[in-house]
Structure formats: C-alpha cells, structure tokens
Amino acid sequence: MQAGNDTIGPALDALFATRGAFAAEPPIILPAEPYLDTAGEALRRRIFLTRGEGGETLCLRPDFTIPVCIRHIEEAAELPKRYCYRGLVFRQRADGPAEFVQAGIEDLGEDHRAEADARALADALAALQTAGLDPAGLNVILGDQGLFEAVLRALGLPQGWQRRLIRTFGHDDQLKAVLDALAKGPEDTLEGIEPQLVELARDREEGALTRLIRSRMEEAGLPPHSGRSPGEIAARLIEKVAVAEARLGEGALKLLEAFLAIDCSLDAAADRLAELMGGAGLDLGRAMTVFETRNLALQAANVDLAALNYRAAFGRPIDYYTGLVFEVRQPGGSDALAGGGRYDRLMTMLGATQPIPAVGFALWLDRVAADLETRGGAA
C-alpha cells in the first residue's frame, strides 16, 4: 500500500492487522457506473471521469468502500470478513488537493450489527490515536439515518414525502426547504392534469383511474405498449397526488423539528428521544431498540458515551448510508479527520445476491498529518 505518512502509515497497517482486517488494494482506475448509481450527488459531482478504450465511463478512485465491496462480491468471499486499505483517492475539492490518502476498514457480513457499529467507531478512534491524535481532545458526532426514517414513518407521511426527506438527510439547507414545502400544503405540480384524473387519484380509485387513463390513451391514438402501462401511470399519479396534497400539521411539524433539534451527549440521547416520542404517543419500535443496543455495545467497547455528541439531524452526504453515521473532527472544525457509518443496502445494489450487513470508516490522512504539523507533532 502507498504510505500516507512515513510514520503514520505503517503504524496504521499494524493496527489494522491486529483488528483482523485483510489488506485490499483496488485499482486506481475504476468503472464509474457504481459510483454514479449509488454514491449520491455530493460525491458524483467531485469524481474525475474519463473514457476507456471501449468507450466505457471510468473514473479515478474516489473512495475505497465501493471497490472493496465489488471485489468481495466478485470473489464470493466468506463472511463475515474485514478489509483494510491505505492509498490515494481522487476528488475535486475546493479546500485541498485533488489527490490525498485515505485509510480505513470495511466490515462486511457481521450479523451482530450493534457490535460491528461499536467496533467501527472504536477502531476509528484507535486509528486516530495511533496516528498521534488524542481522541479525548476531538469532537465525535453521531447521527442515525434509521432513526430519522423511523420518525418519518411514525408521523404517517406518504412514501413520496418520506423519500424526499430521506434524500436530504445530511444536507441541512435542502432538508429545511423540503420541510418548508411540506408545511405549506398542496404544491402546484398538479396543474395541467385533468381534474377527473386528480379526483380519482385522490380517492385512490386505482381501477377506475387505470380504465380512464387507458381510454384517454386510446383517444390520443397511443399504441398499447408505448411507454408505461395505464396501471403504472395510475399508480404513479396516486402517489403524486398524495405527495402534492400532503400537509404536515403544525403539531407534527413541531415534533419533527424538535426531533431534528436534539443535540446532546450520547448518554443522554435515549432519554431525550423517549421523552419526546412518548409525549406524542409515538413508538419508534425496532429503530429505538437498535439505538439503545448500539449504545450498550459502545460501552462494552470502552467508548465513553458522555464524550460523544448525538445530533438527530446529522447525516453524511452519501446516499448509501442506512443507519449509524459518524465523524470525528477537531473542536470547532468542520472537516472530518475520520468518518463512516452503516450501509446495509449497498451490497445488493452492487450485485450481491442477498443482503449483506456492512459498516466501515475512513481516515483523511492529509488532514491528520496537517493537524499534527500545526500542533508541532510528528507529522
């Protein structure tokens, strides 16, 4: 592997080996499609794209998670398995060099998710300490996308609105804009649609709506197999009307805003959540059990919950995260020294024949080295 620093790199390699991780070295030039399909806009717009000899779209490696997962699927490797890496990644950045070194661990196939989550965070902190930074002097911020999704379900929002809100998780400005739109009520997206169609969709009369759409298509002379079927169009219109006309009541909106405003030490978070949701008569079910079980696993891994900061609105702007997300920063800083989270849906999106639980983390070694140098450490 390529060293990020003459001292830090080998020390991290040794640490990762003690954690039972196998070294992975994916190529620097990779197919771009997996990133374009799964990583989200925040990463897509920073990828360096190129063309292969056969015209295929390629990219310089923007991260290790996706190629490590793809290689595991291709090799049909045994599970559970941990992979480690250290090497160059390439991203367009306004605040730093376009190529820099990352190191980290991907933990695949561990069914005990709480223990795997706790291990990922504990190993990230141990890696920073190995690199020369004292975790006690750093800010550790946690969020939970699964808990956010559970709150949206508990509020009974239409699926379309839930998807819109989930897509904005981790993007504060976008999330606020969607909440504002949800509070205002009906949108103007139904203008130009025949009122009879809207009425049937509003009443969820899918059969009658399908027949009317088929009749309108026949009147327009459209062949029966052109584009979407009348049934598909009816189903989409029903959802579109539900989304356009959904309005979050003042009480529900305040509850969602109160949830997103939770910002406290992790040891106090469960009580804060229980008080807020219990007062509203809402049950977050399995998502809350996962949250509390993970806290117990973190304590078992000797991670001090009082030293961690839980922010209900905190997410990382990569689309494949599904549960725990975290970043480690310098106090007052906005750049992650380390970050990671759970991505249980990614493996099937990349071609796995069955769901594979997965969690991982990465260190930005250029930022670590720069911080050590600033503080007069051994960079």
C-alpha positions as CSV (number, residue, x, y, z in Angstrom):
1,M,0.0,0.0,0.0
2,Q,1.1,3.6,-0.6
3,A,2.0,5.4,2.6
4,G,0.1,8.5,3.7
5,N,3.0,9.4,6.0
6,D,6.3,7.6,6.7
7,T,5.4,7.1,10.4
8,I,1.6,7.1,10.4
9,G,1.1,4.6,7.5
10,P,3.0,1.6,8.8
11,A,1.6,2.1,12.3
12,L,-2.0,2.0,10.9
13,D,-1.2,-1.1,8.8
14,A,0.0,-2.8,12.0
15,L,-3.1,-1.7,13.9
16,F,-5.5,-2.9,11.2
17,A,-3.7,-6.3,11.1
18,T,-4.4,-6.7,14.8
19,R,-8.0,-6.0,14.2
20,G,-8.2,-9.0,11.8
21,A,-8.6,-6.9,8.6
22,F,-7.2,-8.2,5.3
23,A,-5.4,-5.7,3.1
24,A,-7.3,-4.7,-0.1
25,E,-5.7,-2.8,-3.0
26,P,-8.3,-2.0,-5.6
27,P,-7.1,-0.4,-8.9
28,I,-6.8,3.4,-9.2
29,I,-8.9,3.5,-12.4
30,L,-12.4,2.0,-11.9
31,P,-15.8,1.8,-13.7
32,A,-17.7,4.9,-12.8
33,E,-21.2,3.4,-13.0
34,P,-21.3,2.0,-9.5
35,Y,-20.5,5.5,-8.1
36,L,-22.9,7.3,-10.3
37,D,-25.7,4.8,-9.3
38,T,-25.2,4.6,-5.6
39,A,-23.0,7.4,-4.0
40,G,-25.2,10.4,-4.4
41,E,-24.8,13.8,-5.9
42,A,-22.4,15.1,-3.2
43,L,-19.8,12.6,-4.3
44,R,-20.8,12.3,-8.0
45,R,-20.0,15.9,-8.8
46,R,-16.5,15.5,-7.4
47,I,-15.5,12.4,-9.4
48,F,-12.8,12.6,-12.1
49,L,-14.3,10.9,-15.1
50,T,-12.6,9.5,-18.2
51,R,-13.3,7.1,-21.1
52,G,-11.9,3.6,-21.6
53,E,-10.7,2.2,-24.9
54,G,-14.1,0.7,-25.4
55,G,-16.0,3.9,-24.7
56,E,-16.9,2.9,-21.2
57,T,-17.1,5.6,-18.5
58,L,-14.3,5.2,-16.0
59,C,-13.1,7.3,-13.0
60,L,-10.1,7.8,-10.8
61,R,-10.8,6.0,-7.5
62,P,-12.8,8.5,-5.3
63,D,-13.1,6.1,-2.3
64,F,-12.3,2.6,-1.3
65,T,-15.7,1.4,0.0
66,I,-17.4,0.6,-3.3
67,P,-14.4,-1.2,-5.0
68,V,-13.7,-3.2,-1.8
69,C,-17.4,-4.3,-1.8
70,I,-17.4,-5.1,-5.5
71,R,-14.2,-7.2,-5.2
72,H,-15.7,-9.1,-2.3
73,I,-18.9,-9.9,-4.3
74,E,-16.9,-11.0,-7.4
75,E,-14.7,-13.3,-5.3
76,A,-17.7,-14.7,-3.4
77,A,-15.5,-14.5,-0.3
78,E,-16.5,-15.9,3.0
79,L,-18.4,-13.9,5.6
80,P,-18.0,-12.2,7.9
81,K,-14.8,-10.5,6.7
82,R,-13.0,-7.3,7.4
83,Y,-10.9,-5.4,4.8
84,C,-8.4,-2.6,5.4
85,Y,-6.8,-0.2,3.0
86,R,-4.5,2.7,2.7
87,G,-3.9,4.6,-0.5
88,L,-4.7,7.5,-2.8
89,V,-8.2,8.7,-3.6
90,F,-9.1,11.4,-6.1
91,R,-11.8,14.0,-5.6
92,Q,-12.3,17.6,-6.9
93,R,-12.0,19.7,-3.8
94,A,-12.1,23.5,-3.3
95,D,-10.4,23.3,0.1
96,G,-7.5,20.9,-0.6
97,P,-5.5,18.8,-3.0
98,A,-7.4,16.7,-5.5
99,E,-5.5,13.6,-4.5
100,F,-5.0,12.5,-1.0
101,V,-4.5,9.4,1.1
102,Q,-7.3,7.6,3.0
103,A,-7.0,4.6,5.3
104,G,-9.8,2.6,6.8
105,I,-11.7,-0.6,7.4
106,E,-14.8,-2.1,5.8
107,D,-16.6,-4.7,8.0
108,L,-18.8,-7.0,5.8
109,G,-21.3,-9.7,6.8
110,E,-21.3,-9.3,10.6
111,D,-24.9,-10.1,11.7
112,H,-24.4,-8.6,15.2
113,R,-24.9,-5.1,13.9
114,A,-24.6,-3.2,17.2
115,E,-21.3,-4.8,18.0
116,A,-20.0,-4.1,14.4
117,D,-21.1,-0.5,14.7
118,A,-19.3,-0.1,18.0
119,R,-16.2,-1.7,16.7
120,A,-16.1,0.6,13.7
121,L,-16.2,3.7,15.9
122,A,-13.8,2.3,18.4
123,D,-11.4,1.3,15.7
124,A,-11.6,4.8,14.1
125,L,-10.7,6.4,17.4
126,A,-7.9,3.9,17.9
127,A,-6.6,4.6,14.5
128,L,-6.5,8.4,15.2
129,Q,-4.7,7.7,18.4
130,T,-2.2,5.5,16.6
131,A,-1.7,8.4,14.1
132,G,-0.8,10.7,17.0
133,L,-4.1,12.4,17.9
134,D,-5.6,12.2,21.4
135,P,-9.3,11.1,20.9
136,A,-10.1,12.9,24.2
137,G,-9.4,16.2,22.5
138,L,-11.6,15.6,19.5
139,N,-15.3,16.0,18.7
140,V,-17.1,12.8,17.8
141,I,-20.5,13.4,16.2
142,L,-23.1,10.7,15.7
143,G,-26.3,10.5,13.7
144,D,-28.7,7.7,12.8
145,Q,-30.4,7.7,9.5
146,G,-32.5,4.6,10.5
147,L,-33.9,6.6,13.5
148,F,-34.7,9.5,11.2
149,E,-36.6,7.2,8.9
150,A,-38.5,5.7,11.8
151,V,-39.7,9.1,12.9
152,L,-41.0,9.8,9.4
153,R,-42.9,6.5,9.3
154,A,-44.3,7.2,12.8
155,L,-45.7,10.5,11.6
156,G,-47.5,8.7,8.8
157,L,-46.1,10.7,5.9
158,P,-46.8,9.5,2.3
159,Q,-44.0,7.4,0.9
160,G,-43.1,10.1,-1.6
161,W,-42.6,12.7,1.1
162,Q,-40.6,10.2,3.1
163,R,-38.3,9.6,0.2
164,R,-37.8,13.3,-0.4
165,L,-36.9,13.9,3.2
166,I,-34.6,10.9,3.4
167,R,-32.7,12.1,0.3
168,T,-32.0,15.4,2.1
169,F,-30.7,13.9,5.3
170,G,-27.3,15.3,5.9
171,H,-27.9,18.4,3.8
172,D,-29.3,21.0,6.2
173,D,-30.4,23.6,3.7
174,Q,-32.1,21.0,1.5
175,L,-33.9,19.4,4.5
176,K,-35.2,22.8,5.6
177,A,-36.5,23.6,2.2
178,V,-38.4,20.3,2.0
179,L,-39.8,20.8,5.5
180,D,-41.0,24.3,4.5
181,A,-42.7,22.9,1.4
182,L,-44.3,20.2,3.5
183,A,-45.7,22.8,5.9
184,K,-47.2,24.9,3.1
185,G,-49.6,22.2,1.8
186,P,-50.6,21.5,-1.8
187,E,-48.0,22.2,-4.4
188,D,-48.7,23.4,-7.9
189,T,-47.4,20.2,-9.5
190,L,-50.9,19.1,-10.4
191,E,-51.6,22.0,-12.7
192,G,-52.5,20.8,-16.2
193,I,-53.7,17.4,-15.1
194,E,-57.4,16.6,-15.9
195,P,-59.5,17.2,-12.8
196,Q,-61.3,13.9,-13.1
197,L,-57.9,12.1,-13.0
198,V,-56.8,14.0,-10.0
199,E,-60.1,13.3,-8.2
200,L,-59.8,9.5,-8.8
201,A,-56.2,9.6,-7.7
202,R,-57.1,11.5,-4.6
203,D,-59.7,8.8,-3.7
204,R,-57.2,6.1,-4.6
205,E,-59.6,4.5,-7.1
206,E,-56.8,2.7,-8.9
207,G,-59.1,0.5,-11.0
208,A,-61.3,3.3,-12.3
209,L,-58.2,5.5,-12.8
210,T,-56.5,2.9,-14.8
211,R,-59.5,2.5,-17.1
212,L,-59.8,6.2,-17.6
213,I,-56.1,6.5,-18.4
214,R,-56.4,3.6,-20.9
215,S,-59.4,5.4,-22.5
216,R,-57.5,8.7,-22.8
217,M,-54.5,6.9,-24.4
218,E,-56.8,5.2,-26.9
219,E,-58.4,8.5,-27.7
220,A,-54.9,10.0,-28.3
221,G,-54.0,7.1,-30.6
222,L,-51.2,5.9,-28.4
223,P,-50.2,2.2,-29.1
224,P,-50.9,-0.1,-26.1
225,H,-47.3,-0.8,-25.5
226,S,-45.8,2.7,-25.7
227,G,-44.0,3.7,-22.5
228,R,-45.6,3.0,-19.1
229,S,-48.8,0.9,-18.9
230,P,-52.1,2.6,-17.8
231,G,-51.7,0.7,-14.5
232,E,-48.2,2.1,-13.9
233,I,-49.3,5.6,-14.8
234,A,-52.3,5.3,-12.4
235,A,-50.1,4.1,-9.5
236,R,-47.6,7.0,-10.1
237,L,-50.4,9.6,-10.3
238,I,-51.9,8.3,-7.0
239,E,-48.6,8.8,-5.3
240,K,-48.0,12.2,-7.0
241,V,-51.4,13.5,-5.7
242,A,-50.7,12.1,-2.2
243,V,-47.3,13.9,-2.2
244,A,-48.6,17.1,-3.6
245,E,-51.5,17.4,-1.2
246,A,-49.9,16.1,1.9
247,R,-49.5,18.7,4.6
248,L,-47.7,18.1,7.9
249,G,-49.9,19.5,10.7
250,E,-48.5,22.1,13.0
251,G,-48.2,19.7,15.8
252,A,-46.4,17.0,13.7
253,L,-44.2,19.6,12.1
254,K,-43.1,20.9,15.6
255,L,-42.5,17.3,16.7
256,L,-40.2,16.6,13.7
257,E,-38.4,19.9,14.2
258,A,-38.0,19.1,17.9
259,F,-36.5,15.7,17.0
260,L,-34.1,17.3,14.5
261,A,-33.1,19.8,17.1
262,I,-31.8,17.2,19.6
263,D,-28.1,17.8,20.1
264,C,-26.7,16.3,23.3
265,S,-24.2,13.8,24.7
266,L,-25.0,10.2,23.6
267,D,-25.5,9.0,27.1
268,A,-28.5,11.4,27.4
269,A,-29.9,10.8,24.0
270,A,-32.1,7.8,24.7
271,D,-34.0,9.6,27.5
272,R,-34.4,12.7,25.3
273,L,-35.8,10.6,22.5
274,A,-38.1,8.6,24.8
275,E,-39.5,11.8,26.4
276,L,-40.2,13.5,23.0
277,M,-41.7,10.5,21.3
278,G,-43.6,9.2,24.4
279,G,-45.1,12.6,24.9
280,A,-46.5,12.4,21.4
281,G,-47.7,8.8,21.8
282,L,-45.3,7.6,19.0
283,D,-43.3,4.4,19.1
284,L,-40.1,4.2,17.1
285,G,-40.1,0.4,17.5
286,R,-37.1,-1.5,16.3
287,A,-35.1,1.6,15.4
288,M,-35.1,2.7,19.0
289,T,-34.1,-0.8,20.1
290,V,-31.2,-0.7,17.7
291,F,-30.1,2.7,19.0
292,E,-30.1,1.5,22.6
293,T,-28.4,-1.8,21.8
294,R,-25.7,0.0,20.0
295,N,-25.1,2.3,23.0
296,L,-24.6,-0.8,25.2
297,A,-22.2,-2.2,22.6
298,L,-20.2,1.1,22.6
299,Q,-19.9,0.9,26.4
300,A,-18.7,-2.7,26.1
301,A,-16.1,-1.5,23.6
302,N,-14.9,1.0,26.3
303,V,-16.2,4.0,24.4
304,D,-17.4,6.8,26.8
305,L,-21.0,7.8,25.7
306,A,-20.7,11.0,27.6
307,A,-17.8,12.0,25.4
308,L,-19.8,11.5,22.2
309,N,-22.2,14.0,20.6
310,Y,-25.5,12.8,19.2
311,R,-27.2,15.1,16.7
312,A,-30.6,13.9,15.4
313,A,-30.1,15.9,12.2
314,F,-26.6,14.8,11.5
315,G,-26.1,12.7,8.3
316,R,-23.3,12.2,5.9
317,P,-24.0,13.3,2.3
318,I,-23.5,9.9,0.7
319,D,-26.7,8.1,-0.4
320,Y,-25.8,4.6,0.6
321,Y,-25.8,5.1,4.4
322,T,-28.7,3.3,6.2
323,G,-28.0,3.6,10.0
324,L,-25.2,4.9,12.2
325,V,-23.1,7.7,10.7
326,F,-20.3,9.4,12.5
327,E,-17.5,11.9,12.0
328,V,-14.5,12.9,14.2
329,R,-13.3,16.5,14.0
330,Q,-11.1,19.0,15.7
331,P,-13.1,21.1,18.2
332,G,-14.7,23.9,16.2
333,G,-13.7,22.3,12.9
334,S,-15.9,21.3,10.0
335,D,-13.6,18.9,8.2
336,A,-13.7,15.2,9.1
337,L,-10.5,13.6,10.3
338,A,-12.4,10.3,10.3
339,G,-15.9,9.3,9.3
340,G,-18.0,6.4,8.5
341,G,-21.2,4.5,9.0
342,R,-23.5,1.6,8.2
343,Y,-24.5,0.9,4.6
344,D,-26.6,-2.3,4.6
345,R,-28.3,-1.7,1.2
346,L,-25.1,-1.1,-0.8
347,M,-24.0,-4.7,-1.3
348,T,-27.2,-5.7,-3.1
349,M,-27.1,-2.5,-5.1
350,L,-23.7,-3.6,-6.3
351,G,-24.8,-7.1,-7.3
352,A,-24.8,-9.3,-4.2
353,T,-27.5,-12.0,-4.4
354,Q,-28.6,-11.5,-0.8
355,P,-28.4,-8.6,1.7
356,I,-25.1,-8.3,3.5
357,P,-24.8,-6.1,6.5
358,A,-21.9,-3.7,6.3
359,V,-20.2,-0.8,8.2
360,G,-16.9,1.0,7.8
361,F,-14.8,4.1,8.4
362,A,-12.1,6.1,6.7
363,L,-9.4,8.4,7.9
364,W,-8.3,11.5,5.9
365,L,-4.5,11.2,6.5
366,D,-3.7,14.5,4.8
367,R,-5.9,16.3,7.4
368,V,-4.4,14.2,10.2
369,A,-0.9,15.0,9.2
370,A,-1.6,18.7,8.7
371,D,-3.2,18.9,12.2
372,L,-0.2,17.2,13.7
373,E,2.2,19.6,11.9
374,T,0.1,22.6,13.1
375,R,0.3,21.5,16.7
376,G,4.0,20.7,16.4
377,G,3.5,16.9,16.4
378,A,5.4,14.4,14.5
379,A,3.8,14.6,11.1
